Amino acid sequence: MNLAGVNLGQPVVVQGKQAMSMQEGQVLHGTIKKLYPDQQAEIQIGGQKLIAKLETPMQAGNTHYFQVTGTQPDVTLKIVSGPIDSKMSMSEQVKQVLEGLKLPQTKEMQQLVAQFIKNDTPLSKEQLIQAEQLLKTSGSTVVKADALAAIQKIIELKLPMNAATLQAVIQGGAKGGFVDALSKFEALLKGDQQLSPTIKQAILQQLLNLKTPLNEQLGSALTGKMLGELLGSKGSAVTNTSLMMGLKEGLNLPEQTNRFNISQNLFNKLPLHSQQAMQQMTKDSLGNTAILPTLSAMVKEHPTWTVEQGKSLQQAITRMQVSPSKEHHQQLTAEVSKQLAATKPALSQLLAQLRTAETTDKPQIIQQLAKAVAAEPSLNLAQKQTIIHALSEVTMKGDAHAFKAVLAAFSEQVGQMTSSSASKQLASLLGLSQQNGEQAFSNMAQKAAQNPSPLIQQLVQTTENQLQANLSSKDFLHAMKQTLQDLGLSLEAKLLDKGQDVTLLKDTLKAHLQNLLNDQPSQSTRQGAEQIIARLNGQQLLSAENGPQQQIIMQIPLQMFGKRTDATLQWTGSKTKDGKIDANFARIMFYLQLDSLAETVIDMQVQSRVVSLTVYSEKNDVKELIEPLKETLKTGLEKHDYQLSGVFIKEFSIPEKTVKQQRQSMELPNEKGLDFRI
């Protein structure tokens, strides 16, 4: 039905609603609210009211579908349906819209129009034609309801209407099944004989990393326990031999290393990072940019600088490399001076200075070491006394004697998993930077897990049990961050960041999967890889930004201690004027698939730093489990200047069909999930 056109004046926005941005060709659902003289009328479309001039008399209260035929100078609408009665069936409404737009009444077109009518989503004739073709070619592997919802989201977010976007939005919107998808893909990969062995091994390694996001903590604890045993000389010869072999393999120590010379060898290899050398190199870089790679390497190898400190310095170095100038040199000099001024000499650096110092300079360095040890929070009183006593014997027993005492103390602390700072100190005593230390400890955990020695296997199991029993919120946060990093989420954006280490970014699952697609995998392996890439891309596409409003979606396939859990986080909030996330107002949804608690949703709302939690669960006894944790939650929030208003428990039910779609069941034998507390 093609009725007369309607010329519209300026829109009148209903208070509290955002004015609609109309585009030519859009089809909108609206109601004629009031009639005025001179054929003027007030039309409401969603929360927006428009004063319109009607060229054909109409009746107040009638609802129609309108098509935008012009936006300048005034918005012009054409009515594409007759009056829509509240009792009119969906099929009748669909028929009227299709006839008004002169579109074919195919099954796919009817499904699309019905989807948009139900959700009151503006659309255009051209979008409907594109969407119909996409729906027809989506194939039997895509559930039609999922495809329709995804197409609606594509139009809402103004995304490209193609098969890749459709798959990404479907996968990105899934609330579960990521762990299963990874397990299924791993099985396909292992059986694929067409794939390059190098690519296959790289992907299998990344899949192994995803299963062990706490390998760094496990590896550091294992290193501490092994070193502590060897330095204490309490074990039997067989025990010491097994531990020494485990350390050599895990930390890539020289073959000639043994329990008698390990401390001396580590002391001799302790790198000396001279502040003066770094400052001089920075100064000389203005006329000699060839030394900048050496300066970059010194930054990477610095034993105490954090990743953030290293990143800011690397950015300054990169600017100088790309565009050498006095301005960039001044920026680099200022950044180096800033970071050096904020850096206290690490124990490892003081020990390295002690090793190379003249005899007359050693008393001063020993005094600095004693003060640093006394102020070290990760050591207990007995350990501090032992080290300070060893420092007093340097003249008689040598510098390496003091180093051994320091190494033994931190090894003991790390082995007991009492402090994360002790782990960083141990890494620096092993001559490793923070980043290299993380990699070395992760390698130690992997090598120990593969070690055939019964002693090492028992040590791994004991340490895993200890780590699991003492799992903290920091460990859980680390596991989430490590998993997202290993997946390669937002890989493309990070590659554009010149401060990022490109080598690390390339060593992610997404980067390796993209390499796989350029190889010659089997069809099933290719489809599995495309599905996982679509999941990662979908999370980015659905993490939309609308002015100050922002939504972030993350799917995290958590795997720890051989247990598997799917977790989806959806954050909705706003930004402050300076572009940062507003921590005072937000809504965060956690969708969890848990073996013990089954499907669980946590809805957290923050208003003016007042937090309320609603837990939706299929289990009746969840209230008894949560009650003892309320006080801990309240105390934890108060530490960050938040107030807990309440924790509410509600039951929810999901239709069986939806549950099956979300879980995309692929049961694996003898594997159980682990319920984590967030």
C-alpha positions as CSV (number, residue, x, y, z in Angstrom):
1,M,0.0,0.0,0.0
2,N,1.5,3.3,-1.1
3,L,-0.3,6.3,0.6
4,A,0.4,10.0,0.3
5,G,3.7,11.4,1.5
6,V,4.0,13.2,4.8
7,N,6.3,16.3,5.2
8,L,7.8,16.6,8.7
9,G,9.0,19.5,10.7
10,Q,11.7,19.4,13.4
11,P,11.5,16.5,15.8
12,V,10.3,17.0,19.4
13,V,12.4,14.7,21.6
14,V,10.6,13.1,24.6
15,Q,12.6,14.0,27.7
16,G,15.2,11.4,28.7
17,K,15.3,9.8,25.2
18,Q,18.1,10.3,22.6
19,A,16.9,11.8,19.4
20,M,16.7,9.3,16.6
21,S,19.1,9.6,13.7
22,M,17.0,9.1,10.6
23,Q,18.5,7.9,7.4
24,E,17.0,7.8,3.9
25,G,15.3,4.5,3.1
26,Q,14.7,3.4,6.7
27,V,11.4,1.8,7.6
28,L,10.0,2.9,11.0
29,H,7.0,2.0,13.1
30,G,5.0,5.1,14.3
31,T,1.7,6.3,15.7
32,I,-0.3,9.4,14.9
33,K,-0.8,10.9,18.3
34,K,-2.7,14.1,17.6
35,L,-4.3,16.0,14.7
36,Y,-4.0,19.8,14.4
37,P,-5.6,22.4,12.0
38,D,-4.1,22.7,8.5
39,Q,-3.6,18.9,8.3
40,Q,-0.7,19.1,10.9
41,A,-0.2,16.0,13.1
42,E,2.1,14.8,15.9
43,I,3.6,11.4,15.1
44,Q,5.5,9.4,17.6
45,I,8.3,7.0,16.5
46,G,9.8,5.2,19.5
47,G,10.6,7.9,22.0
48,Q,10.7,10.7,19.4
49,K,7.8,12.9,18.4
50,L,7.6,14.8,15.1
51,I,5.3,17.5,13.9
52,A,4.1,16.4,10.4
53,K,2.0,17.9,7.7
54,L,-0.3,15.2,6.3
55,E,-1.2,15.5,2.6
56,T,-3.9,12.9,3.0
57,P,-6.4,13.0,6.0
58,M,-5.6,10.4,8.6
59,Q,-7.0,9.3,11.9
60,A,-5.5,10.0,15.2
61,G,-4.4,6.9,17.1
62,N,-3.6,4.9,14.0
63,T,-0.3,3.1,13.8
64,H,1.6,2.7,10.4
65,Y,4.9,1.8,9.0
66,F,6.7,4.8,7.5
67,Q,9.6,4.9,5.1
68,V,12.1,7.8,5.2
69,T,12.2,9.3,1.7
70,G,14.2,12.4,2.4
71,T,16.1,14.1,5.3
72,Q,16.9,17.6,3.9
73,P,15.7,20.2,4.5
74,D,13.0,18.4,6.5
75,V,12.5,14.7,7.1
76,T,9.9,13.3,4.7
77,L,8.0,10.1,5.4
78,K,6.0,7.8,3.1
79,I,3.4,5.5,4.6
80,V,4.1,1.9,3.5
81,S,1.2,0.2,5.4
82,G,-2.4,0.7,6.3
83,P,-3.4,1.1,9.9
84,I,-1.9,-1.6,12.1
85,D,-4.5,-2.9,14.4
86,S,-3.3,-4.2,17.8
87,K,-5.2,-7.4,17.1
88,M,-3.6,-7.9,13.7
89,S,-1.4,-11.0,13.5
90,M,2.3,-10.9,12.8
91,S,1.8,-12.5,9.4
92,E,-0.6,-9.8,8.4
93,Q,1.7,-7.0,9.5
94,V,4.6,-8.7,7.6
95,K,2.5,-8.9,4.5
96,Q,1.6,-5.2,4.6
97,V,5.2,-4.1,5.0
98,L,6.4,-6.4,2.1
99,E,3.6,-5.2,-0.1
100,G,4.3,-1.5,0.7
101,L,8.0,-2.0,0.0
102,K,7.3,-4.1,-3.1
103,L,9.5,-7.0,-1.8
104,P,9.1,-10.7,-2.6
105,Q,7.2,-12.7,0.1
106,T,9.8,-15.4,0.4
107,K,10.2,-17.4,3.6
108,E,13.5,-15.7,4.5
109,M,12.1,-12.2,3.8
110,Q,9.1,-12.9,6.0
111,Q,11.3,-14.2,8.8
112,L,13.5,-11.1,8.6
113,V,10.6,-8.6,8.6
114,A,9.0,-10.4,11.5
115,Q,12.3,-10.2,13.5
116,F,12.5,-6.5,12.9
117,I,8.8,-5.9,13.8
118,K,9.1,-7.8,17.0
119,N,12.2,-5.8,18.1
120,D,11.1,-2.5,16.6
121,T,14.4,-2.1,14.7
122,P,14.6,0.5,11.9
123,L,15.7,-1.0,8.6
124,S,15.8,-0.2,4.9
125,K,14.6,-2.0,1.8
126,E,18.3,-2.4,0.6
127,Q,19.2,-3.9,4.0
128,L,16.3,-6.4,3.7
129,I,17.5,-7.5,0.3
130,Q,21.1,-8.0,1.5
131,A,19.9,-9.8,4.6
132,E,17.7,-12.1,2.7
133,Q,20.6,-13.2,0.5
134,L,22.8,-13.7,3.6
135,L,20.1,-15.7,5.3
136,K,19.7,-18.0,2.3
137,T,23.4,-18.7,2.1
138,S,24.0,-19.1,5.8
139,G,23.5,-22.9,5.4
140,S,22.2,-25.6,7.7
141,T,25.1,-25.2,10.2
142,V,23.6,-21.9,11.5
143,V,20.5,-22.0,13.6
144,K,18.0,-19.6,11.9
145,A,17.0,-17.9,15.2
146,D,20.7,-17.2,15.8
147,A,21.2,-15.9,12.3
148,L,18.1,-13.6,12.5
149,A,19.3,-12.1,15.9
150,A,22.8,-11.6,14.5
151,I,21.5,-9.8,11.3
152,Q,19.5,-7.5,13.6
153,K,22.7,-6.8,15.6
154,I,24.6,-6.2,12.3
155,I,22.1,-3.5,11.3
156,E,22.0,-1.9,14.7
157,L,25.8,-1.6,14.9
158,K,26.1,-0.7,11.2
159,L,28.5,-3.6,10.4
160,P,29.2,-5.0,7.0
161,M,26.5,-7.4,5.8
162,N,28.5,-10.5,4.9
163,A,29.0,-14.1,5.9
164,A,32.2,-13.4,7.9
165,T,30.5,-10.7,10.0
166,L,27.4,-13.0,10.5
167,Q,29.6,-15.8,11.8
168,A,31.6,-13.4,14.0
169,V,28.4,-11.9,15.6
170,I,26.9,-15.3,16.2
171,Q,30.0,-16.7,17.7
172,G,30.8,-13.5,19.7
173,G,27.3,-13.5,21.2
174,A,27.5,-17.1,22.4
175,K,27.4,-17.5,26.2
176,G,29.2,-20.9,26.3
177,G,30.9,-23.6,24.4
178,F,34.3,-21.9,23.9
179,V,36.2,-24.5,25.9
180,D,34.5,-27.3,24.0
181,A,35.2,-25.6,20.7
182,L,38.9,-25.4,21.6
183,S,39.0,-29.1,22.6
184,K,37.3,-30.2,19.4
185,F,39.7,-28.1,17.3
186,E,42.7,-29.6,19.1
187,A,41.5,-33.1,18.2
188,L,41.0,-32.0,14.6
189,L,44.5,-30.4,14.5
190,K,46.2,-33.5,15.9
191,G,44.7,-35.7,13.2
192,D,45.4,-33.3,10.3
193,Q,48.3,-34.7,8.2
194,Q,48.1,-31.9,5.6
195,L,49.2,-29.1,7.9
196,S,52.8,-27.8,8.2
197,P,54.4,-29.4,11.3
198,T,55.7,-26.0,12.4
199,I,52.3,-24.4,12.4
200,K,50.7,-27.4,14.0
201,Q,53.2,-27.4,16.9
202,A,52.9,-23.6,17.4
203,I,49.1,-23.9,17.7
204,L,49.3,-27.0,20.0
205,Q,51.6,-25.0,22.2
206,Q,49.2,-22.1,22.4
207,L,46.3,-24.5,23.2
208,L,48.5,-26.0,26.0
209,N,49.2,-22.4,27.3
210,L,45.4,-21.8,27.5
211,K,45.0,-24.9,29.6
212,T,47.7,-23.7,32.1
213,P,47.2,-19.9,32.6
214,L,48.9,-20.2,36.1
215,N,52.0,-21.9,34.8
216,E,54.1,-18.9,35.7
217,Q,53.1,-19.2,39.4
218,L,53.5,-22.9,39.3
219,G,56.9,-22.7,37.6
220,S,58.2,-20.1,40.0
221,A,57.1,-22.2,43.0
222,L,58.8,-25.3,41.5
223,T,62.0,-23.4,40.9
224,G,62.0,-22.1,44.5
225,K,61.4,-25.6,45.9
226,M,64.1,-27.2,43.8
227,L,66.7,-24.5,44.5
228,G,65.8,-24.5,48.2
229,E,66.4,-28.2,48.4
230,L,69.7,-28.1,46.5
231,L,71.1,-25.1,48.3
232,G,70.2,-26.6,51.7
233,S,72.1,-29.9,50.8
234,K,69.6,-31.9,52.8
235,G,68.5,-34.4,50.2
236,S,70.1,-37.7,49.1
237,A,72.3,-37.9,46.1
238,V,69.5,-39.4,44.0
239,T,67.1,-36.6,45.1
240,N,69.7,-33.9,44.3
241,T,70.5,-35.4,40.9
242,S,66.8,-35.4,39.9
243,L,66.3,-31.9,41.2
244,M,69.4,-30.6,39.4
245,M,68.3,-32.2,36.1
246,G,64.8,-30.6,36.5
247,L,66.4,-27.2,37.1
248,K,68.8,-27.5,34.1
249,E,66.0,-28.5,31.8
250,G,63.4,-26.0,33.1
251,L,65.7,-23.0,33.2
252,N,68.0,-24.0,30.3
253,L,71.1,-24.0,32.6
254,P,74.5,-25.0,31.2
255,E,75.1,-28.8,31.1
256,Q,78.1,-28.5,33.4
257,T,76.0,-27.0,36.2
258,N,75.7,-29.1,39.3
259,R,74.5,-28.6,42.9
260,F,78.0,-27.6,44.0
261,N,78.6,-24.8,41.5
262,I,75.0,-23.6,40.7
263,S,75.1,-20.7,43.1
264,Q,78.6,-19.6,42.0
265,N,77.6,-19.9,38.3
266,L,74.4,-17.9,38.8
267,F,76.4,-15.2,40.7
268,N,79.0,-15.0,38.0
269,K,76.3,-14.5,35.3
270,L,74.4,-11.9,37.2
271,P,74.2,-9.0,34.7
272,L,75.3,-5.5,35.8
273,H,72.9,-2.8,34.6
274,S,74.7,0.5,34.9
275,Q,72.5,3.6,35.2
276,Q,75.4,5.6,34.0
277,A,75.8,3.4,30.9
278,M,72.1,3.8,30.0
279,Q,72.2,7.6,30.5
280,Q,75.4,7.9,28.3
281,M,73.9,5.7,25.6
282,T,70.7,7.9,25.6
283,K,72.8,11.0,25.3
284,D,74.9,9.6,22.4
285,S,71.8,8.4,20.5
286,L,71.1,11.9,19.0
287,G,74.1,11.6,16.7
288,N,74.2,7.8,16.5
289,T,70.8,6.1,16.2
290,A,72.5,2.8,15.5
291,I,72.9,2.3,19.3
292,L,69.2,2.5,19.9
293,P,68.6,-1.3,19.4
294,T,71.2,-1.9,22.2
295,L,69.4,0.6,24.4
296,S,66.1,-1.2,23.6
297,A,67.7,-4.5,24.6
298,M,68.9,-3.0,27.9
299,V,65.3,-1.8,28.7
300,K,63.9,-5.3,28.0
301,E,66.5,-7.0,30.2
302,H,66.2,-4.6,33.1
303,P,65.5,-6.7,36.2
304,T,63.0,-4.5,38.0
305,W,61.2,-2.5,35.4
306,T,57.5,-3.4,34.9
307,V,55.9,-4.1,31.5
308,E,54.3,-0.6,31.7
309,Q,57.7,1.1,32.4
310,G,59.3,-0.8,29.6
311,K,56.5,0.0,27.2
312,S,56.7,3.8,27.8
313,L,60.5,3.6,27.2
314,Q,60.2,1.5,24.1
315,Q,57.7,4.0,22.6
316,A,60.2,6.8,23.2
317,I,62.9,4.7,21.5
318,T,60.7,3.9,18.6
319,R,59.9,7.5,18.0
320,M,63.6,8.3,17.9
321,Q,64.3,5.4,15.5
322,V,61.5,6.4,13.1
323,S,62.1,10.2,13.2
324,P,65.4,11.3,14.8
325,S,65.0,14.8,16.0
326,K,66.0,17.0,19.0
327,E,62.4,17.0,20.2
328,H,62.2,13.2,20.2
329,H,65.7,12.9,21.8
330,Q,64.6,15.3,24.6
331,Q,61.5,13.1,25.1
332,L,63.7,9.9,25.2
333,T,66.1,11.5,27.7
334,A,63.3,12.7,29.9
335,E,61.7,9.3,29.9
336,V,64.9,7.4,30.7
337,S,65.7,9.9,33.5
338,K,62.1,9.6,34.9
339,Q,62.3,5.8,35.0
340,L,65.8,5.6,36.5
341,A,64.8,8.1,39.2
342,A,61.8,6.0,40.1
343,T,63.9,2.8,40.3
344,K,65.5,1.6,43.5
345,P,68.6,-0.6,43.0
346,A,67.4,-4.2,43.1
347,L,69.2,-6.7,45.4
348,S,70.5,-8.4,42.3
349,Q,72.0,-5.2,41.1
350,L,73.7,-4.5,44.4
351,L,75.1,-8.0,44.4
352,A,76.4,-7.6,40.8
353,Q,78.0,-4.3,41.9
354,L,79.6,-6.1,44.9
355,R,81.1,-8.7,42.5
356,T,82.7,-6.1,40.3
357,A,83.6,-3.4,42.9
358,E,87.0,-2.5,44.1
359,T,87.9,-3.7,47.6
360,T,87.7,-0.2,49.0
361,D,84.2,0.3,47.6
362,K,82.7,-3.0,48.9
363,P,81.9,-1.9,52.5
364,Q,79.6,0.8,51.2
365,I,77.8,-1.7,48.9
366,I,77.5,-4.2,51.7
367,Q,75.9,-1.5,53.8
368,Q,73.4,-0.8,51.0
369,L,72.6,-4.5,50.8
370,A,72.0,-4.8,54.5
371,K,69.6,-1.9,54.5
372,A,67.8,-3.3,51.4
373,V,67.5,-6.7,53.0
374,A,66.2,-5.2,56.3
375,A,63.5,-3.4,54.4
376,E,62.5,-6.3,52.2
377,P,58.8,-7.2,53.0
378,S,58.8,-10.6,51.5
379,L,61.5,-12.0,53.9
380,N,61.0,-13.1,57.5
381,L,63.2,-12.0,60.4
382,A,65.2,-15.2,60.5
383,Q,66.0,-15.0,56.8
384,K,67.1,-11.3,57.1
385,Q,69.4,-12.2,60.0
386,T,71.0,-15.1,58.0
387,I,71.6,-12.8,55.0
388,I,73.0,-9.9,57.1
389,H,75.3,-12.4,58.9
390,A,76.5,-13.7,55.5
391,L,77.2,-10.1,54.4
392,S,79.4,-9.6,57.5
393,E,81.5,-12.6,56.4
394,V,82.2,-11.4,52.8
395,T,85.8,-10.5,53.6
396,M,86.5,-14.1,54.8
397,K,84.1,-16.2,52.7
398,G,83.8,-14.1,49.5
399,D,81.0,-12.3,47.7
400,A,79.4,-15.5,46.4
401,H,78.7,-16.6,50.0
402,A,76.4,-13.6,50.5
403,F,74.7,-14.2,47.1
404,K,74.0,-17.8,48.1
405,A,72.4,-16.7,51.3
406,V,70.1,-14.3,49.4
407,L,69.3,-16.9,46.8
408,A,68.4,-19.5,49.4
409,A,66.1,-17.1,51.3
410,F,64.1,-16.0,48.3
411,S,64.0,-19.6,47.0
412,E,62.4,-20.7,50.3
413,Q,59.8,-17.9,50.2
414,V,58.9,-18.5,46.5
415,G,58.6,-22.3,47.2
416,Q,56.1,-21.5,50.0
417,M,54.1,-19.2,47.6
418,T,53.9,-16.5,50.2
419,S,54.7,-13.4,48.1
420,S,54.5,-12.5,44.4
421,S,57.3,-9.9,44.9
422,A,59.6,-12.7,46.1
423,S,59.1,-14.4,42.8
424,K,60.2,-11.2,40.9
425,Q,63.3,-11.0,43.2
426,L,64.1,-14.6,42.5
427,A,63.9,-14.0,38.7
428,S,66.3,-11.1,39.0
429,L,68.7,-13.2,41.0
430,L,68.6,-15.7,38.2
431,G,69.7,-12.9,35.8
432,L,66.2,-12.6,34.2
433,S,64.1,-9.5,33.5
434,Q,60.5,-9.4,34.6
435,Q,59.3,-10.5,31.2
436,N,61.9,-13.1,30.7
437,G,61.3,-14.4,34.2
438,E,57.6,-15.0,33.4
439,Q,58.6,-17.0,30.3
440,A,61.3,-18.9,32.2
441,F,58.9,-19.9,35.0
442,S,56.2,-21.0,32.5
443,N,58.8,-23.1,30.7
444,M,59.8,-24.6,34.0
445,A,56.2,-25.7,34.7
446,Q,55.8,-27.3,31.2
447,K,59.1,-29.1,31.4
448,A,58.5,-30.4,34.9
449,A,55.0,-31.7,33.8
450,Q,56.8,-33.7,31.1
451,N,59.7,-34.9,33.3
452,P,59.6,-38.7,33.7
453,S,61.2,-38.6,37.2
454,P,58.7,-39.8,39.9
455,L,60.3,-37.3,42.3
456,I,59.6,-34.4,39.9
457,Q,56.1,-35.6,39.2
458,Q,55.3,-35.8,42.9
459,L,56.7,-32.3,43.4
460,V,54.5,-31.0,40.6
461,Q,51.4,-32.6,42.1
462,T,52.2,-31.3,45.5
463,T,52.8,-27.8,44.2
464,E,49.6,-27.8,42.1
465,N,47.6,-28.8,45.1
466,Q,49.2,-26.1,47.2
467,L,48.5,-23.5,44.5
468,Q,44.9,-24.6,44.1
469,A,44.3,-24.5,47.8
470,N,45.7,-20.9,48.1
471,L,44.0,-19.6,44.9
472,S,43.5,-15.9,45.4
473,S,41.6,-13.2,43.6
474,K,44.9,-12.0,42.2
475,D,45.6,-15.4,40.8
476,F,42.2,-15.6,39.2
477,L,42.6,-12.2,37.7
478,H,46.0,-13.2,36.4
479,A,44.5,-16.3,34.8
480,M,41.9,-14.2,33.0
481,K,44.4,-11.8,31.7
482,Q,46.8,-14.5,30.6
483,T,44.0,-16.4,28.8
484,L,42.9,-13.2,26.9
485,Q,46.6,-12.5,26.0
486,D,47.2,-16.1,24.8
487,L,44.0,-16.0,22.7
488,G,45.1,-12.8,20.9
489,L,42.0,-10.7,21.6
490,S,42.3,-7.3,19.9
491,L,45.4,-8.5,18.1
492,E,45.1,-6.1,15.2
493,A,44.8,-3.0,17.5
494,K,47.8,-4.0,19.5
495,L,49.9,-4.5,16.4
496,L,49.4,-0.9,15.6
497,D,50.7,0.1,19.1
498,K,54.4,0.8,18.5
499,G,55.1,0.2,22.2
500,Q,54.0,-3.4,22.1
501,D,56.5,-6.3,21.7
502,V,55.5,-7.6,18.2
503,T,57.2,-10.9,18.9
504,L,54.9,-11.6,21.8
505,L,51.8,-10.5,19.9
506,K,52.6,-12.9,17.1
507,D,52.8,-15.7,19.6
508,T,49.1,-15.8,20.2
509,L,46.4,-18.3,19.2
510,K,44.7,-15.9,16.8
511,A,48.0,-15.0,15.0
512,H,48.8,-18.7,14.6
513,L,45.3,-19.6,13.4
514,Q,45.6,-16.9,10.7
515,N,48.9,-18.5,9.6
516,L,47.0,-21.8,9.5
517,L,44.4,-20.4,7.1
518,N,47.3,-19.4,4.7
519,D,48.6,-23.0,4.8
520,Q,46.9,-26.2,3.4
521,P,44.8,-27.6,6.3
522,S,42.0,-30.1,5.9
523,Q,38.5,-28.7,5.4
524,S,37.4,-29.6,8.9
525,T,40.5,-28.0,10.5
526,R,40.0,-24.9,8.4
527,Q,36.3,-24.7,9.6
528,G,37.4,-25.2,13.2
529,A,40.0,-22.4,12.9
530,E,37.5,-20.0,11.3
531,Q,35.0,-20.7,14.1
532,I,37.5,-19.7,16.8
533,I,38.7,-16.6,14.9
534,A,35.0,-15.7,14.4
535,R,34.5,-15.9,18.2
536,L,37.5,-13.6,18.8
537,N,36.4,-11.1,16.1
538,G,32.8,-11.2,17.3
539,Q,33.8,-10.0,20.8
540,Q,35.4,-7.0,19.2
541,L,32.5,-6.3,16.9
542,L,30.0,-6.5,19.7
543,S,32.1,-4.4,22.1
544,A,30.4,-1.2,20.7
545,E,31.0,2.4,21.5
546,N,28.1,4.8,21.2
547,G,29.2,8.3,22.2
548,P,30.0,8.3,25.9
549,Q,28.3,4.9,26.2
550,Q,30.4,1.8,25.8
551,Q,29.8,-2.0,25.9
552,I,32.5,-4.6,26.3
553,I,32.0,-8.3,25.8
554,M,34.6,-10.9,26.7
555,Q,34.4,-14.7,26.5
556,I,37.0,-16.4,28.6
557,P,37.6,-20.2,28.3
558,L,39.1,-20.8,31.7
559,Q,41.1,-24.0,32.2
560,M,42.9,-24.5,35.5
561,F,44.3,-27.6,37.1
562,G,42.7,-29.8,34.4
563,K,39.2,-28.3,35.0
564,R,37.2,-26.3,32.4
565,T,34.8,-23.4,32.8
566,D,33.2,-21.0,30.3
567,A,32.9,-17.5,31.5
568,T,31.4,-14.5,29.6
569,L,31.7,-11.0,30.9
570,Q,29.5,-8.2,29.5
571,W,30.3,-4.7,30.8
572,T,28.1,-1.7,30.0
573,G,29.0,1.8,31.2
574,S,30.1,5.2,30.2
575,K,33.3,7.2,29.8
576,T,34.4,10.3,31.6
577,K,35.3,13.6,29.8
578,D,38.9,12.5,29.5
579,G,37.9,9.3,27.7
580,K,38.5,6.9,30.7
581,I,36.0,4.4,32.0
582,D,33.7,5.8,34.6
583,A,34.2,3.6,37.6
584,N,31.2,5.1,39.5
585,F,28.5,3.8,37.2
586,A,28.5,0.5,35.4
587,R,26.6,-2.8,34.9
588,I,28.6,-6.0,34.6
589,M,27.0,-9.4,33.7
590,F,28.9,-12.6,34.3
591,Y,27.6,-15.7,32.5
592,L,29.1,-18.8,33.9
593,Q,28.9,-22.5,33.0
594,L,29.8,-24.4,36.2
595,D,29.6,-28.1,36.9
596,S,28.6,-27.7,40.5
597,L,26.3,-24.7,40.2
598,A,25.3,-25.3,36.6
599,E,24.3,-22.3,34.5
600,T,24.8,-19.2,36.7
601,V,24.4,-15.4,35.9
602,I,25.7,-12.7,38.2
603,D,24.3,-9.2,37.5
604,M,26.4,-6.5,39.2
605,Q,25.1,-2.9,39.1
606,V,27.2,0.1,40.2
607,Q,25.5,3.4,41.0
608,S,27.6,6.2,42.5
609,R,30.0,3.5,43.8
610,V,27.2,1.6,45.5
611,V,27.2,-2.0,44.3
612,S,24.3,-4.5,44.2
613,L,24.6,-8.1,43.1
614,T,21.8,-10.4,41.8
615,V,22.7,-14.0,41.4
616,Y,20.5,-16.1,39.0
617,S,21.0,-19.8,39.6
618,E,19.3,-23.1,38.8
619,K,20.3,-24.4,42.2
620,N,18.1,-24.0,45.3
621,D,20.9,-24.2,47.8
622,V,23.0,-21.4,46.3
623,K,21.9,-19.0,49.0
624,E,23.6,-21.1,51.7
625,L,26.8,-21.1,49.7
626,I,26.8,-17.3,49.2
627,E,25.8,-16.2,52.7
628,P,29.2,-16.8,54.3
629,L,31.0,-14.9,51.5
630,K,29.0,-11.6,51.9
631,E,31.2,-10.1,54.6
632,T,34.3,-10.9,52.6
633,L,32.8,-9.2,49.6
634,K,31.7,-6.2,51.5
635,T,35.2,-5.8,53.1
636,G,36.9,-6.2,49.7
637,L,34.7,-3.6,48.0
638,E,35.3,-1.1,50.9
639,K,39.0,-1.3,50.3
640,H,38.3,0.1,46.8
641,D,35.9,2.8,48.0
642,Y,32.7,0.9,47.0
643,Q,29.7,0.1,49.2
644,L,27.7,-3.1,49.0
645,S,24.0,-2.5,49.1
646,G,22.9,-6.1,48.9
647,V,23.2,-9.6,47.4
648,F,20.0,-11.0,46.0
649,I,19.4,-14.6,44.9
650,K,16.9,-15.4,42.1
651,E,15.9,-18.5,40.2
652,F,15.7,-18.5,36.4
653,S,14.7,-21.0,33.8
654,I,15.9,-21.3,30.3
655,P,14.0,-23.2,27.6
656,E,15.6,-26.6,26.9
657,K,16.2,-25.6,23.3
658,T,18.1,-22.5,24.3
659,V,20.3,-24.4,26.7
660,K,21.2,-26.9,24.0
661,Q,22.1,-24.2,21.6
662,Q,24.2,-22.3,24.1
663,R,26.2,-25.4,25.3
664,Q,26.6,-26.8,21.8
665,S,27.2,-30.0,23.7
666,M,30.4,-32.0,23.0
667,E,30.9,-34.1,26.1
668,L,34.4,-35.3,26.9
669,P,34.8,-38.4,29.1
670,N,36.0,-38.1,32.7
671,E,36.3,-34.3,32.7
672,K,34.7,-32.1,35.3
673,G,34.4,-28.3,35.7
674,L,35.8,-26.2,38.6
675,D,33.5,-23.7,40.2
676,F,35.4,-20.4,40.7
677,R,34.3,-17.6,43.1
678,I,34.3,-14.1,41.5
